[in-house]
Amino acid sequence: MIFVAVGMNRQVFFSSPKILLIVSFVLLLMTFGIGYLYGTMAKSFHVAESRVITQTMLTTIKSSGFSVVTALTLFGREAAIPSAVLAVVVLIYLIYLSVKVDKVKIEL
């Protein structure tokens, strides 16, 4: 579904970088910001580090496939742009969390 959203909005991806930058900034801020806030709260409650990482994934990662279908169905093709960008943000966040997990394993 992400490829459908990207394909239908390819003119936006190539001709309107400002829109992509704004959407990317908001999604990065929300994903990493919520993850940081949740991690800080969980540590203050003395939750195990391995559990914090998995719970952070549950807190921050949303179903972008579902959001694409919903946006396309209810609002039209332009509404699916954030969902397509979210797929990239989720990938970046998963890479960040995998590096963090490796770091925790080394410390143990």
N, C-alpha and C positions, 0 to 999 in steps of 0.2 A: 504494500500500500504506500510505503514511503516513496518508492520509485514512481508511482502514479502521481503523487502530489508534486514531486520534483518535475516530472515530465509535463504536467499540465501548467506549471508555473515557470517554465524555463526562461521565459522572457524577463521575469522579475529577477531571477538569479543572475542573469547576464546584463540586465540594463538598469537595475535599481540596487546598487550595493548599499546605499544608505539604509534601505528597509532591512536588508539582511544584517547589517551591522547592529541596528537597534534591536532587532529580534534576538540576535545572538547574544548581545550584551545582557539583555533582560534574562534570558534563559540561563546563561552562565552564572549570573549573579544569584538567581533563585536556586539553582541546583547546588552550587558550591556553598552559598550562604546558608541554605537550610541544612545542608550536610554538616557544616561547621557548627551551627547552633545546636543541632541535635547531638553531635559528638561531644560538645562542651557540656551540655546538660547530662548526658549519659555518664560522662566521667565524674561529674559532681555527685552522681548517685552511685558511684563505684561499680559500674557495670563492666564486666570483663571486656578487654579490648577486642577480642575476636567477635564477641556478640555485638559490640558497638558498630563494627564495620558492616556486618550483615543487616543490622537494623537500620543503619544509615542508607543502605541500598533500598530497603523497603520504603523508607521515608522519602527519598529523593527521586527515584526512577519511576517514571509513569509509563503507561502503555501508549506509546506513540502511534502504534497501528490503530488502536481504537480511536484515538483523537483525530487521526486522518480521516477515517470513515465518517465519524460524527461531523467533523468540520465540512467535508465535502457534501454530505447529505443535507445538513441543515443550513449551511451558510454559503456554499459555493466554493469554487476552486481557490480563490485568493485566501480564504480562511485556513487552508491547509498548509500554508507556508510555514507558520511556526512549528507545526508538527514535523515537517521535513527537517528544519533546522534542529529541532529537539533530538532527532536521531543522531546527529553529529555530536551534539553536546553530551548525550548519554554515553556515546562511545568514548569521548574524552574523559568523562567522569569515571567510567569503568577502568580505563587505563590508570588514572590517578589512584583509584582504590586498590588496584592490583599492586601498584608500587608500594602503597601504604601497607598492604598485607605482608609483602616481602620484607619490609622494614621491621614490622612487628615480629615476624618469624626469626629474623636475625638477632633481635634484642632478647628473645626468649632463649 
